[in-house]
Every structure is written in structure tokens, then in C-alpha cells.
Amino acid sequence: MNFEVARSKSAIIQAFPFSSEKKRGGVAVRRTDSEVHVHWKGAVEIMLAACTRYMDSNEQLVPLDEGTVGYFKKAIEDMARGSLRCVAIAYRPLTANTVPTYEEELTYWELPEVDLVLLAIIAST
């Protein structure tokens, strides 16, 4: 993937710096197709609770049911037992008409934090 090309096809319109209180940080990105994606990264338990779907290995959006949540939680516990710290990455697509267009409105706009799509659970030392 050419990151220069990918970045040239989007623009950051709002950022929410990582907050130790909320245990996550996020960014809203306007794509060239006028769709807006709100991306979040944070503590896995917080992020997983905010997700209603996940993207599978075929890039399909799948409802996040109790069985799948249990599967993910077990994997997280296994990684934690191995002294690994886990974070999750999720996003939410928005249509352009649901996002403020003026700079002043964007200042007060709160990034949506629910109904997210889980993209990844990452473990590191």
C-alpha cells in the first residue's frame, strides 16, 4: 500500500486526542468520495463494548453477537496471560450530510463513539 497516495485521498477534519479518562483517541477523516470515517483506537474492553459489527477476513461487515464477543474476549485474555497489552481499532462510516461543514460547528462536534465496526485487536509487549 502506498501511504502517500492513501493520505492524499483524505483529509482530517476533526481529532480527539487520546484521553486517559475515556481510554481512547479518535479522528474523523473526509474521503474523496465525500464519505467521512471516524476512526478510534483505545483500550480493548472499551472499544469492544462500543462495537456492534466487525469486519471479517473477507472485508464483510458482520453483526457482533454474543458468541463472537466471547471468542474475542477469550483471545484477549489469552494475550493478557502472555503479558501482552491489547488495544482495539474501530471505525464508523458517516454520510457527509451528518457532519458539520463549518469550522465553528466542527469545534463543538463530538465524534460518534457508538455503533462502531471493529477492525482489529492488536497485542504488543
C-alpha positions in Angstrom: 0.0 0.0 0.0 1.3 3.4 -0.9 0.6 5.6 2.1 1.3 8.8 0.3 -1.5 8.0 -2.2 -3.9 6.9 0.6 -3.3 10.1 2.6 -3.7 12.3 -0.5 -7.2 10.9 -0.9 -8.4 12.0 2.5 -8.3 15.0 4.9 -8.5 15.1 8.7 -11.5 17.2 9.7 -11.5 16.6 13.5 -9.3 14.9 16.0 -9.9 13.8 19.6 -6.6 13.3 21.3 -6.1 10.2 23.4 -7.8 10.7 26.8 -6.8 8.6 29.8 -10.3 9.2 31.2 -12.0 7.8 28.1 -9.2 5.4 27.3 -9.3 6.2 23.6 -8.5 8.7 20.9 -10.1 9.3 17.6 -10.0 11.1 14.3 -12.6 12.0 11.6 -11.4 11.8 8.1 -13.2 13.0 4.9 -12.5 10.8 2.0 -12.6 11.9 -1.7 -16.0 10.2 -2.2 -17.3 12.7 0.5 -17.9 9.9 3.0 -16.5 10.5 6.5 -14.9 7.8 8.6 -14.5 8.2 12.3 -11.6 6.0 13.5 -11.0 5.2 17.1 -8.1 3.4 18.9 -8.2 2.6 22.6 -8.5 0.1 25.4 -9.8 -3.1 24.0 -12.6 -3.5 26.6 -13.9 0.0 25.9 -13.7 -0.3 22.2 -15.3 -3.8 22.1 -18.3 -2.5 24.1 -18.8 0.3 21.6 -18.8 -2.0 18.6 -22.0 -3.6 17.0 -20.2 -5.2 14.0 -16.8 -6.3 12.9 -15.0 -6.6 9.6 -14.2 -10.2 8.7 -11.3 -11.5 6.7 -13.3 -11.1 3.5 -13.9 -7.4 4.3 -17.6 -8.0 5.0 -19.4 -6.3 7.9 -20.7 -8.9 10.3 -23.0 -8.4 13.3 -21.1 -8.7 16.6 -23.1 -11.4 18.5 -22.5 -12.8 22.0 -20.6 -15.8 20.6 -18.2 -13.7 18.7 -17.7 -11.3 21.6 -16.9 -14.3 23.8 -14.4 -15.5 21.2 -12.7 -12.1 21.1 -12.7 -11.8 24.9 -11.0 -15.2 25.2 -8.3 -14.3 22.7 -7.8 -11.0 24.7 -7.5 -12.9 28.0 -5.0 -15.4 26.4 -2.9 -12.5 25.1 -3.0 -10.8 28.5 -1.8 -14.0 30.2 1.1 -13.8 27.9 1.9 -10.3 29.3 0.7 -8.6 26.1 -1.2 -5.3 26.2 -4.1 -5.1 23.8 -5.7 -2.2 22.0 -8.5 -2.2 19.5 -9.1 -0.2 16.4 -12.6 0.5 15.1 -14.4 2.9 12.8 -17.8 4.3 11.9 -18.7 5.4 8.4 -20.9 8.6 8.2 -22.5 10.3 5.3 -21.3 13.8 4.6 -24.7 15.4 5.4 -24.4 14.2 9.1 -21.1 16.0 9.6 -20.8 19.7 10.3 -19.4 21.7 7.4 -18.4 24.9 9.1 -15.2 25.2 11.1 -17.0 26.7 14.1 -19.5 23.8 14.2 -16.7 21.3 13.9 -15.1 22.8 17.1 -18.2 21.7 19.1 -18.9 18.4 17.2 -18.4 15.3 19.2 -17.1 12.3 17.3 -19.6 9.4 17.4 -18.5 6.8 19.9 -21.1 4.0 19.5 -22.2 1.7 16.7 -18.6 1.1 15.7 -17.1 -1.5 13.4 -14.3 -3.5 15.0 -11.3 -3.6 12.6 -8.6 -5.1 14.7 -7.4 -6.2 18.2 -3.6 -5.7 18.4 -1.3 -7.0 21.1 2.1 -5.7 21.9 4.7 -6.0 24.7 
